[in-house]
Amino acid sequence: MQNRLGLGLVRQPRTVLFGPGQRRQLPQIAASYGRRCLLVTDARMASTPEFQEIAAQLEAAGFVVFLYDGALPDLPRANVMEAAAAQADRGIDVIVGIGGGSSMDLAKSVSAVLSHGGDVRDYFGEFQVPGPTLPVITVPTTGGTGAEVTSLAIVFDEERGAKMAIADVRIEPVAAIIDPELTLSCPRGLTAATAADALSHLVEAFTARPKNPTPEQLATQIYVGKNRITDLFCAEGLRLMNGALARVVANPADLEARSDVMFAAYCAGMAINTTGTAAAHAIQSPIAAIGHVAHGFGVGALLPYVMRLNLPYATAEFAAIGRLLEVAGPDQPELEQARAGIERIERLLELVGAPLELRALGVTEDHVAQIASASVKATRLVLNNPAPLTEATVAALLVRGIAGDRSWWTAP
């Protein structure tokens, strides 16, 4: 768990604009890329006054605006292909993804398919997009996924029954406009689930394995380990979450608290764009097919058990989290600091109403072997985890999670 190279690396959009009301800068930013604009969103967002204002401002600025408002949760492959086919002959110059993670990932996926044809499956994997793509601008409406700044698009392949990823710097958004006002109308349940997702991103990125990559690995792999710069983003994100989550829960109209949570989610996105996520996300993917629980609640429910699994391998990192979250002092033994950090993360998850045991996700002992087998196939994520992951380890962890066993076990 040492960054022996002293490496610092993040990948990021060319422009990131953050702040209340900043969505109104979209026409000026989009104008650099052309005048034929495709807006990608979901049906709920498309019906809101805020979305209609955005579309009207683009039209008033001289854009020809096309709309696809069929983005679906967990982004099915068929959704990508339908959206791309509908735009094939329109001469799109720029794509704007407005909404949650699925809408923004749909925008990135459609960009690849419109630019190079074929099936979105052709681009699953790392660096499989053969050339430049249509520019994508992201406008998130939730504080959680971090998709506004990542080089990833997560697509559910119905035939494989698994989530797949386009992982390529060529689909990195050219700009992200992060306006916390857009989260004010976010339903309470979605606010909670996305906050749990962002919190899991911050923890997994901060405790991810440093990989000390070679120049060749830096050029060919998206996830190249935690490093000095990702740690800075994680530290700021954790600090903001620690102070803002309770305020958002108490008063969803608190714009300052919404802004802090959204900035924390941005920090998390910046970190996982280089570190990747780890065990909680690898295990959640097959669980999603069982209980159909919101992604954020899935990873949130797994996080207490994943943190315990990783504690012996990332004690210093969890101790640092304890100090960042102001529940541990430097004079305490390192293990006490680390446990305090883990308990505070669990308390933050409880504050937003996230379940902390796996039965709440519909997982039973009958599912353990199936989930464990599928989890370890997510090699891209497994290799990021500080503790080694095997089918046996994951199965034992799942049994702990089903029982809600949050004692300080040293092995699952």
N, C-alpha and C positions, 0 to 999 in steps of 0.2 A: 504493500500500500504506500509506495513512495514514488513521487514524480521525479525520477532521477535526472531527467533531462532539464528540469526547471521549465518545462514546456508551458506556454500559454497559447491557447487557440480557441477562437469562436468563429463560426460562420454566421452571417447575418445579412438581412436585406440592405440594399443601398441606402434607403431612407426609412427611419422609424420616427413617427410623429406621435407624441403622447400628450393627452390632456383633454379635459372637458371641452366639448364643442369642436374639436379638431377634425371631425368628419367633414366639416364644411370646406376643408382644403382639398378634398378629393378631386374636384375638377381641375385645379391647378396642377396637381401631381400627375393625374392621368393624361393631361394634355401633352406631356413629353413623349407619349407612346402611340398617339394616334387619336382618331375621332370616332371609331366604331367600337363601342364598349359593350361587353356582355356582363350583366349583373347575375351572379349565381347566389341563390339563397334558398331558404325553405319557405313553405306556404305561410307559416305563422309570421315570420319576419316580414315577408312581402306585404302583409296586410297592415303593417304598423305605420303610423304617421311619420316616424323617423325614416323608414325606408323610402316612403313615397317622396319625402323631402329630398333625400339623396338623389333619387332618380330625376326629380324635377330640376334640381340644380345642375345636373349633368346635361340635361336637354337644353336648359337655358344657356349653358356655356357652349352650345353648338355640337354636342355629341349626338350621334345616332345610337340610341340605347336599345339593346335587346335584353330580354329577361328570361332566365330559367329559374323557376321557383319550386322545383321538385326535389330538392336535396332531402335525403332520407337519413335517419339516425343510423350509425354504424356503416354508412356509405357502401351499399351493395355494388358489386361490379356492374350489374345491369343498369344501375343509376348513372354510372359514368358513361356507359356506352350510349344510353338514351340521350343524355345531355349533349354529348359530342356530336351525335348524328343530327340533332336538331339545329346545330350551328354550322354545319359543314360548308354551306355555300354563302355564308354571310360576310365573309371578309373581315372577321374580327381582328382588331388591332390590340386590344387590351382586355383582360378579364379581371373583374373585381369580385372577390369572394366575401360576402357579407353574412355573418352569422356565427354559429359555433364551429367546432372542429370539423364536422362533416361537410359543411358548406365550403369552408376554406380548403379542405382536402379535395373536394369535388372540383373546385376551381383549378387547383394545381394539376389534378389528374386530367381534366379536360384540356388543359394547356398542352400536355404531352401528347395526347391523342390527336388533337387538331393539328399540331405541328408536324407529327411524324406518321400519323395514320395507324392502322392496325388495331389491335385489341389492347386494352389497358394492361392485360396480363403480360404483354411483351416487355413491360417496363418494371415488373416486379423484381426486386433485388437492388443491389448497390451499383450505381453508375451504369444503368442499362438504357438510359435515354441517350439516343445517338447524337444529338446536337441541340442547339439553342431552341427554346420554346417561347410561345407567346408570353409577354410580360403579365405577371399576376400581381395585383394589389389586394391586400387583405385588410378587412375591417371587422375585427372580432366584436361579438355582442355578448360574450360570456367571459368571465375571468377564470380561466382554467386550463384549456388545452395547450396553449402555447403555439398552436398551429400557424399563427400569424407570422412567425419568424422562422419556422423550421423548413428543412430541405426534405421533408417527408410527407407522403400522402398515404394514409392507411385505408385500405379497401378490403371489404369482406368479399371473398370469392365464394359464392354460394355452392359451386360444385365441389370445391375442396373442403368446404365447411370451416374455413380458417381466415383470419385476418392476414392480409399480405401488405407489403409496403413497397412503394416507390421511394427509394432512398438515393437522391441525386441532387447535387448542387444546381443542376439546370432547372429544377422546379422551385428553387428558392424564390419567394416573393421579391419583387424589385422594391416594393414599399409596403410598410405596415402602418396603418392609421389606427391608433388605439385610443378610443374615445370612451371614457368611463360612463358618460351619460347614457350610452347605449345599453348598459347593464341595469339601469334603474328599473326597466320593465321586465327583467329576467325573472321568471317564476322562482319561488322560494326553493322548491325541490331541485331545480336545475342549478341554481346558485350554489346550493350545498354540494351537489355532486361534482360540479366543476372545481369548486374550491378544494374538495378532497383530492381530485386529480392533480391539481397544481401542487398541493402539499406533498403528494407522493413523488411528483417529479423532482421537487427540491431535495427531498431526502435521498432518493435513489441516485440523483446526479452527484450529490455531495459525498455519498459513500461508495460511488462507483469505483471500479478498479482502474488505477492509472496504468496505461498500457505502454508508455514510453515508445511511441511508434517510430518506425523508420521513415525516411522520406518517401519510399514507395507506398507504405501503408497510409501515410497522410494523403497521398494522391489518389488512392483507390478505395479507401474505406471512409464511411461516414462517421462511425462511432470509434473514436481514437482515444477514449479515456478521459477521466477527470484531469484537470490541470489548473494552473494558477488563475486563469481568467474565469473559467467556469465556477471555481470556488467563490470568486467575488460576487458573481450573480446569485449563487445559492445563498450566500450569507445575507445579502440584502433582501432577497425574497423571503427567507425564513424570518428575518427581523420584522418585515412588514406584515406577514401573515400572523405573527405572534400578537401584534397589536391591533390588527384590523378585523380578524374573523369574528370575534365576539361582538364587535360594534355592528358589523353587517347583519348578523343574526338578530341582534336586538332591534335594529332599525334599518331595513332594506333600502330606505330612501336616503341614507347617509352617504352623500356623494364623496366625501373625503375618504370614508372607509372603503367604499366601492373602488375608488381610485387606487388606494393602497393595495387592495386585493388584486386588482387588474395589473398593477405594475409588478406585483410579486409573480403573477402568472406569466407575464412577459419575461421576467428574470428566469423563471423556470424553463420557458421555451428556449431562451438563449443558451442555457446550460445543457439541456438534453439534446440540443442540435449537434453537440459535439460528444457528450458523454454517452448518450442513449439512456434508456431506462433499463430496468433489470428484472429481478425475480418477480416482483409484484405484478408487473405488466405481462411477463411471460406466462404466469399462472392464470392471470385474469382472462386471457383470451379464450381458452377452452371453457372456463367457467361461464363466460358470457353466453355460450350456446346452450347452457343448461337452465339458468334462471332468468336470462334476459333482463338483468339488473343494469342500471346505468353504469357506464364504465367507471366513473369516478368513485361510486360506492363500492364497486368490485375491487379496485386496487386499494381503496381505503380500508376495506375489511381485511384484506390480506396483509396490509402493512405492519400491524403489530407483530405478526408471526415472522414475517420476512426480516424485520429489524432484529428480532431475537436470534434468528438463524445467523445473521450477519454480524452480530455484536462481537464475537471473539475475533473476527477478521478486520473489523473497522472500529475498534474501541476508541481510538483517538478521535476519529471523525464524529462518532456519536457524542463523545465528551465535548467536542467543540460545539455541537448542536445544543447541548445542555447549557453551555455558557452563552451562546448566541440568543437563546430563548429565555435567558435570565433566570434559570432554575438551578443553576450549578455555579459554584465558585472555583477558582483555580487552586484553592487550598485543599479541596476535597480530593480523595483518591480518584484516579481516572475512571475506574469502573463505576463509582457512584455518580460521577458527572454524566457518564454515558447513559446509565439507567434513568437518570432524571430527565435527560433529553428525550429518550424514548417515551417516557410517561407523559411528557408535555405534548409531544406529537399526538399521542393517543387522546389527550384531553382536547386538543384542537379539533380532532376528528369528531369527538363526541359533541363539541359545541355546535357543529354544523349538522348534527343529526345523522352522521354516517354510522352504519352498523359496524360492530367490531368483532363479529363472529360469523363463520361461514354458513351456518344454518340459515341465517337471514337471507342469504343469496339463493337458497334452494339446494345447497350442496349437502349431500349425505355420504355416508361411508361407501355406498354403492357406486359413487362417482369417482372415488379416489384414484383407482388404477387408470381409468380413462383420462382424467385430468393430468396426472403425473406423466403419462406417456406423451401426451400432446405438448405439455409445457417444455420439456427438454429439447423438443425439436425447434424451438425458437432460438436457434444458436446465436443469432445477432444480439439477443438480449441476455441469454445465459452467460455469455462471455464477459458481460459487463459486471456481473454480480461478484461481490468480494468473496462470498462463500461458494465453494464448489456446489453445483447443482446436478444431482442424479435423480433418476426416477424414484429411488428409495428415499432420498432426502426429501423430495417434494411430497411424496406420499405421507411420510411421517409428519411433515409440516402441516399438511391438509388435515390430518387426524387431530393435531393440536388445535387448528383453527375451527374445526367443527365442534370440538369440545369447549371452545372459548378459553383455552388454557393459556393465560398470560402470566404464569409464574416464570421465574427466571431460570428456565431450563437451559442447560449448556449444549444439548444436542436434541434435535427434534425426534 
